[in-house]
């Protein structure tokens, strides 16, 4: 994106380049980036759950959109047509395959290259996977019991929904701390991050050194319909189109230039400078998570309060990035041919609308705003999981949660993403480490006293007991050692930050 706007600046006077100055946008975002978050819960990051009115985006987003595609209009129109054609064939395949389209592999086989190769192809194509038996079932179930006892000892723990708690504002409970430090969890994260590429050998990143991101947990009871997250993508919303957001690395440049086939969702170097939380959202992740993920503490199947993912993956990403630039000639959704590419044209005058994007919230999607994704068909349940299984999905992936938990037992998970060692992530670890020691929520999450007064909260010694030196390193509580020559620079930089 940066390269696009720099070229434009040479030959065209762009209002955007004058209005989006540090004084108007960047400075405001920078001032608030590390400010304490307001108190709240998981609903704070979803515009659809917050109960507030949708707030229109500022008019500068119309200028931004026009600038992003200036000079590439013809290529963009042609690429949109190719995209819609490709989507149709993939949607038919996904709707037929259902849950089986999401690959899985036993933890015991992740080092077996011949067994992992088919899995590798599938995860790169679909963007999500299940790793079976990462920790023993009895250990995962034991963690759940420890968490439930922790909640019982601390009845003031916040949760959502209030009447029937499902997602708890807990970050430092016994089970969570032990799971993040567990050697098998760390090994699983290394395995998953190995599917990313680094096209810039000078980039400061190591996928061999996972670092911890302290997120919430879910214990959802049968019959619950309150914790019903629709299709969404985390890691910001409007930031995907902003110069000071994903534009810092040109993540989606190829898409804006009409070359979506060249977009590589697995390239890591372009994401290292990304600002995914420009508006200090209460739960908007500012860390580079290659994969979001959770570790299961229950046996759960489709329809039982579990996760849905969109295996269109790259195609869906391209679509939700391009959707704001196009509009239907005939807006009647019931009309024959509504989805046909001939009915969709590049908007002559770009509006400030970015469908489903709200400043400070996550990116949401639905059938009305994103009709070509046919979300009713393409959002598929993950396969059956048991206690100790790890589920992961790429940070660009659209995902959702069952509207109704129709199962008989609880649907319980600990959210544990896979994050590489980078400079940005190291700086976050310093702030997260302080939150851990104080018992307050992680820096990205709704603020307040959190667990600072909770009985039985975990400490440094508990991390060391659970994961040894690697567990401490993952939390920024011990310095790292480079295992490979390519890691020496990032290890040196990271150690200088956390020590």
C-alpha positions in Angstrom: 0.0 0.0 0.0 2.8 2.4 0.8 4.4 1.8 -2.5 1.1 2.5 -4.2 0.6 5.9 -2.5 4.1 6.9 -3.0 3.8 6.4 -6.8 0.5 8.4 -6.7 2.1 11.3 -4.9 4.5 11.9 -7.8 1.8 12.7 -10.4 -1.5 13.4 -8.7 -2.5 15.8 -5.9 -4.2 13.6 -3.4 -6.2 15.0 -0.5 -5.5 11.9 1.5 -1.8 12.6 1.6 -2.6 16.0 3.1 -5.5 15.1 5.5 -4.0 11.8 6.9 -1.0 13.5 8.6 0.4 12.6 11.9 -1.4 15.5 13.4 -4.9 14.2 12.4 -4.7 10.4 12.6 -1.3 8.9 13.6 -0.6 11.1 16.5 -4.1 10.5 18.0 -3.6 6.8 17.6 -0.1 6.9 19.0 -1.2 8.8 22.1 -3.9 6.3 22.9 -2.1 3.1 21.8 -0.8 2.2 25.2 -3.4 4.0 27.3 -5.2 1.8 29.8 -8.3 0.1 28.4 -11.7 0.7 29.8 -13.3 -2.0 31.9 -15.5 -4.4 30.0 -15.8 -7.9 28.6 -15.6 -9.7 25.3 -18.6 -7.9 24.0 -16.6 -4.7 24.0 -14.7 -5.6 20.8 -17.8 -6.6 18.8 -20.0 -3.8 17.5 -22.9 -6.2 17.1 -22.6 -7.3 20.8 -21.9 -3.9 22.4 -25.5 -2.7 22.1 -24.5 0.7 20.7 -25.5 2.3 17.4 -23.3 1.8 14.4 -21.1 4.8 14.0 -20.4 5.9 10.4 -16.7 6.2 9.4 -15.2 9.6 8.8 -15.3 11.0 5.3 -11.5 10.6 5.0 -12.1 6.9 4.4 -13.7 7.7 1.1 -10.5 9.5 0.1 -8.5 6.6 1.3 -10.4 4.1 -0.8 -10.1 6.2 -3.9 -6.3 6.6 -3.4 -5.7 2.9 -2.8 -7.0 1.9 -6.2 -6.1 5.1 -8.3 -4.5 4.0 -11.5 -5.5 0.4 -11.1 -9.3 0.6 -11.8 -9.3 -1.5 -14.9 -7.1 -4.2 -13.3 -9.3 -4.2 -10.2 -12.5 -4.7 -12.2 -10.9 -7.6 -14.1 -9.6 -9.2 -10.8 -13.0 -8.8 -9.2 -14.5 -10.8 -12.0 -11.9 -13.6 -11.7 -12.4 -13.6 -7.9 -16.2 -14.1 -8.2 -15.8 -16.9 -10.7 -13.3 -18.7 -8.5 -15.5 -18.3 -5.4 -18.4 -20.1 -7.0 -16.4 -23.3 -7.6 -14.9 -23.3 -4.2 -18.2 -22.6 -2.4 -19.7 -25.7 -4.0 -16.7 -27.8 -2.9 -16.9 -26.5 0.7 -20.6 -26.9 1.1 -20.2 -30.6 0.0 -17.2 -31.4 2.1 -18.4 -29.7 5.4 -16.2 -30.2 8.5 -14.0 -32.8 6.8 -12.4 -30.0 4.8 -10.5 -28.8 7.9 -7.3 -30.9 8.2 -6.2 -32.6 11.4 -3.0 -34.4 12.5 -2.1 -36.2 15.7 0.5 -34.4 17.8 2.7 -37.5 17.7 3.0 -37.1 13.9 4.0 -33.5 13.6 7.6 -34.4 13.3 6.9 -37.0 10.7 7.5 -35.2 7.4 5.8 -37.8 5.2 2.7 -37.8 7.4 2.7 -34.0 7.8 3.1 -33.2 4.1 -0.6 -33.7 3.1 -1.6 -31.8 6.2 0.8 -29.0 5.1 -0.9 -28.6 1.8 -4.3 -28.6 3.4 -3.6 -26.1 6.1 -2.0 -23.7 3.6 -5.1 -24.0 1.4 -7.8 -23.8 4.2 -6.1 -21.7 6.9 -7.3 -23.8 9.8 -6.4 -27.1 11.4 -6.8 -29.4 14.4 -3.8 -30.9 16.2 -5.0 -33.9 18.2 -3.8 -35.0 21.6 -1.4 -32.2 22.3 -1.8 -32.8 26.0 -3.2 -35.9 27.7 -7.0 -35.8 28.2 -6.8 -36.1 31.9 -4.4 -33.2 32.2 -6.7 -30.9 30.1 -9.7 -32.0 32.2 -7.7 -31.3 35.4 -7.0 -27.8 34.2 -10.7 -27.2 33.7 -11.4 -28.3 37.3 -8.7 -26.0 38.6 -10.2 -23.1 36.7 -13.7 -23.9 38.0 -12.4 -24.0 41.5 -10.5 -20.7 40.9 -13.8 -19.1 39.8 -15.7 -20.5 42.8 -13.1 -19.0 45.1 -13.4 -15.7 43.4 -17.1 -15.0 42.7 -16.4 -11.5 41.6 -14.8 -12.7 38.4 -16.3 -10.9 35.4 -17.9 -12.9 32.5 -20.1 -12.6 29.5 -23.1 -12.9 29.2 -23.8 -11.7 32.7 -26.9 -14.0 33.3 -25.3 -17.2 32.0 -21.5 -16.8 31.9 -19.6 -18.4 29.0 -16.4 -16.3 28.5 -14.6 -15.3 31.6 -12.3 -12.3 32.0 -9.5 -14.5 33.3 -5.9 -14.5 32.1 -3.9 -15.8 35.0 -5.9 -18.8 36.3 -4.0 -22.1 37.1 -5.1 -23.9 34.0 -4.3 -21.0 31.6 -0.8 -20.4 33.0 0.1 -24.1 32.9 -1.3 -24.6 29.4 0.6 -21.7 27.9 3.9 -22.9 29.4 3.3 -26.6 28.5 6.2 -28.0 26.3 3.8 -29.7 23.9 1.8 -26.6 23.4 5.0 -24.6 22.7 6.1 -27.4 20.2 2.7 -27.3 18.5 3.0 -23.5 18.1 6.5 -23.9 16.5 5.0 -26.5 14.1 2.2 -24.3 13.1 4.3 -21.2 12.6 6.7 -23.2 10.3 4.0 -22.9 7.6 4.7 -19.2 7.3 7.4 -17.8 4.9 9.9 -15.0 5.3 10.8 -13.4 2.0 13.1 -10.9 3.7 16.1 -12.6 5.4 16.9 -9.4 7.2 13.5 -9.4 8.9 13.7 -9.6 12.7 11.5 -12.7 13.4 11.9 -16.2 14.7 9.1 -18.8 14.3 11.2 -21.2 16.3 10.7 -19.2 19.4 7.0 -19.0 20.4 5.9 -16.3 22.8 2.8 -16.2 25.0 -0.3 -14.1 24.5 -2.5 -14.1 27.5 -6.1 -14.4 26.3 -9.4 -15.4 28.0 -11.2 -18.8 28.4 -14.6 -20.1 27.7 -16.8 -22.5 29.7 -20.1 -22.5 27.8 -23.0 -24.5 29.2 -25.6 -26.4 27.1 -28.5 -24.4 25.9 -26.5 -21.1 25.8 -27.4 -18.7 23.0 -26.0 -15.5 24.5 -22.4 -16.1 23.4 -23.1 -16.2 19.7 -20.3 -14.5 17.8 -21.1 -14.2 14.1 -18.5 -14.4 11.3 -15.6 -12.1 12.0 -11.9 -11.5 11.7 -9.7 -10.3 14.5 -6.6 -8.2 14.3 -8.3 -4.9 13.6 -10.9 -3.8 11.1 -10.4 -0.5 9.4 -6.7 -0.9 9.9 -6.6 -3.3 6.9 -7.2 -0.3 4.6 -5.2 2.3 6.5 -1.8 3.6 5.6 -0.7 3.5 9.3 -2.3 0.0 9.7 -1.7 -2.9 7.4 -0.4 -0.4 4.9 2.9 -0.1 6.8 3.9 -3.4 5.3 1.9 -3.3 2.1 0.2 -6.5 3.2 -2.7 -6.2 0.7 -0.9 -4.1 -2.0 -1.4 -6.8 -4.7 -5.1 -7.0 -3.9 -5.6 -3.2 -4.3 -3.6 -3.3 -7.6 -5.8 -6.0 -9.2 -3.3 -8.8 -8.7 -5.1 -10.8 -5.9 -3.6 -14.1 -7.1 -0.1 -12.7 -6.1 -1.3 -12.0 -2.5 0.6 -14.4 -0.1 -1.2 -14.7 3.2 1.7 -16.7 4.6 4.4 -14.0 4.1 5.5 -12.8 7.5 8.0 -10.0 6.8 5.4 -7.6 5.6 3.4 -7.9 8.8 6.1 -7.0 11.2 5.4 -3.3 11.2 1.6 -3.6 11.0 -0.5 -1.6 13.4 -3.6 -3.6 14.0 -5.0 -1.5 16.8 -4.9 2.2 15.9 -7.9 3.1 18.1 -7.1 1.4 21.4 -10.0 -1.0 21.1 -10.9 -3.0 24.2 -9.7 -6.4 23.0 -8.2 -5.4 19.6 -5.0 -7.4 19.4 -1.8 -5.4 19.0 0.5 -8.4 18.9 1.4 -10.4 15.7 -0.5 -13.6 16.1 0.3 -16.0 13.2 -2.5 -18.2 14.3 -5.3 -17.7 16.7 -6.1 -20.9 18.6 -7.5 -22.6 21.5 -6.8 -25.7 23.6 -9.9 -27.8 24.3 -11.0 -28.8 27.8 -14.1 -30.8 26.6 -15.4 -33.2 24.0 -17.3 -31.1 21.5 -18.8 -31.7 18.1 -20.6 -29.6 15.4 -23.5 -27.7 16.9 -22.3 -28.1 20.4 -21.2 -24.5 21.1 -18.0 -24.8 19.1 -16.0 -23.0 16.4 -16.9 -22.5 12.8 -14.3 -21.4 10.2 -14.4 -20.3 6.6 -12.2 -22.6 4.4 -12.3 -20.2 1.5 -9.4 -18.5 3.4 -7.4 -16.6 0.8 -10.4 -16.0 -1.4 -12.5 -14.8 1.5 -9.7 -12.5 2.6 -9.4 -11.0 -0.8 -13.2 -10.6 -1.0 -13.7 -8.8 2.3 -10.7 -6.5 1.4 -12.2 -5.7 -2.1 -15.9 -5.6 -1.2 -16.0 -1.9 -0.1 -15.0 -0.8 -3.6 -17.9 -2.5 -5.5 -21.7 -2.1 -5.5 -24.6 -3.8 -7.2 -26.3 -2.2 -10.2 -29.6 -3.7 -9.0 -29.6 -3.8 -5.2 -32.6 -6.1 -5.0 -31.1 -9.1 -3.2 -34.0 -11.3 -4.3 -33.6 -10.5 -8.0 -32.3 -13.2 -10.3 -28.6 -12.6 -11.0 -28.0 -10.4 -8.0 -24.6 -12.1 -7.3 -23.6 -12.3 -11.0 -20.4 -10.2 -11.7 -22.3 -8.3 -14.4 -24.5 -6.9 -11.6 -21.5 -5.6 -9.7 -19.5 -2.5 -10.7 -16.7 -0.5 -9.3 -18.2 2.4 -7.4 -17.8 5.6 -9.4 -17.7 7.7 -6.3 -16.2 5.8 -3.3 -18.1 6.2 0.0 -16.5 6.0 3.4 -18.2 2.6 4.1 -16.0 -0.4 4.8 -18.6 -3.1 5.2 -18.5 -4.6 8.7 -15.6 -2.5 9.9 -15.9 -0.2 12.9 -13.1 1.8 14.5 -11.8 0.1 17.7 -13.7 -3.1 17.0 -13.2 -6.3 15.1 -14.1 -6.9 11.5 -17.5 -8.4 11.2 -19.2 -10.1 8.2 -22.7 -11.2 7.3 -24.8 -12.4 4.4 -26.1 -8.9 3.6 -22.8 -7.0 3.5 -20.7 -9.8 2.0 -23.2 -11.8 -0.2 -20.7 -13.5 -2.5 -19.2 -15.5 0.4 -22.5 -17.3 0.9 -21.6 -17.6 4.6 -24.5 -19.9 5.4 -22.8 -22.4 3.2 -19.1 -21.7 3.7 -18.9 -21.3 7.5 -18.3 -24.9 8.5 -17.8 -26.5 11.9 -14.4 -27.8 12.9 -14.3 -31.6 13.3 -15.0 -33.2 16.7 -12.5 -32.3 19.3 -11.6 -33.8 22.7 -9.9 -32.5 25.8 -6.2 -31.7 25.0 -6.8 -31.1 21.3 -5.5 -27.8 19.8 -7.4 -25.9 17.2 -5.7 -23.1 15.1 -6.8 -20.7 12.4 -4.8 -18.2 10.4 -5.0 -14.6 11.6 -6.9 -13.5 8.4 -9.4 -16.3 8.7 -13.1 -15.7 9.1 -14.5 -17.6 12.1 -17.6 -17.7 14.3 -19.1 -19.5 17.2 -22.3 -21.7 17.3 -25.3 -19.5 17.8 -26.8 -22.2 20.1 -24.9 -24.7 22.2 -27.1 -27.7 21.5 -24.9 -30.3 23.1 -25.2 -32.0 26.5 -21.9 -31.1 28.1 -19.9 -27.9 28.5 -17.9 -26.5 25.6 -14.7 -25.3 27.2 -11.5 -23.9 25.7 -8.5 -21.7 26.6 -7.6 -19.2 23.9 -3.9 -19.7 23.2 -2.6 -18.2 19.9 0.7 -18.9 18.2 3.0 -15.9 18.2 6.5 -15.6 16.9 9.4 -13.7 18.5 9.5 -10.2 16.9 10.4 -6.8 18.1 6.8 -5.7 18.4 5.8 -8.9 20.3 8.8 -8.4 22.6 7.6 -4.9 23.6 4.2 -6.3 24.2 5.6 -9.0 26.5 7.1 -6.3 28.7 3.7 -4.8 29.3 2.0 -8.2 29.6 4.7 -9.3 32.1 3.8 -6.4 34.3 0.1 -7.2 34.0 0.9 -10.8 35.0 2.9 -9.8 38.1 0.2 -7.3 39.1 -2.7 -9.7 38.3 -4.4 -7.2 35.9 -5.7 -8.1 32.4 -3.3 -8.2 29.5 -2.6 -4.8 27.9 -4.9 -5.5 24.9 -7.9 -6.3 27.1 -10.5 -4.4 29.1 -8.9 -2.9 32.1 -9.6 -2.7 35.8 -8.3 -4.6 38.8 -8.8 -7.9 37.1 -7.4 -10.8 39.2 -5.2 -8.6 41.4 -7.2 -9.6 44.4 -8.0 -13.1 43.4 -7.2 -16.0 45.7 -5.0 -18.7 44.1 -3.6 -16.6 41.2 -0.6 -18.0 39.5 3.0 -16.6 39.9 6.4 -16.9 38.3 7.2 -20.1 40.1 4.1 -21.8 38.7 5.2 -21.0 35.1 8.6 -22.5 35.8 7.1 -25.6 37.3 4.8 -26.0 34.2 7.2 -25.3 31.4 10.7 -24.7 32.8 13.0 -22.2 31.1 11.1 -22.3 27.8 7.9 -21.5 29.7 9.5 -18.5 31.4 11.0 -17.3 28.1 7.6 -17.4 26.4 6.3 -15.0 29.0 9.4 -12.7 28.8 10.5 -13.8 32.2 13.9 -15.2 31.1 16.2 -14.3 28.2 16.3 -16.2 25.0 19.2 -18.1 23.3 19.7 -18.3 19.6 19.6 -21.8 18.2 20.3 -20.7 14.6 22.4 -18.1 13.0 19.3 -16.5 11.5 17.9 -15.9 15.0 20.9 -14.1 16.5 19.8 -10.5 15.6 16.1 -10.8 16.8 17.3 -12.6 20.0 19.7 -9.9 20.7 17.1 -7.2 20.1 14.4 -9.1 22.1 16.7 -9.6 25.1 17.6 -5.9 25.1 13.9 -5.1 25.3 12.8 -7.6 28.0 15.8 -7.4 30.3 
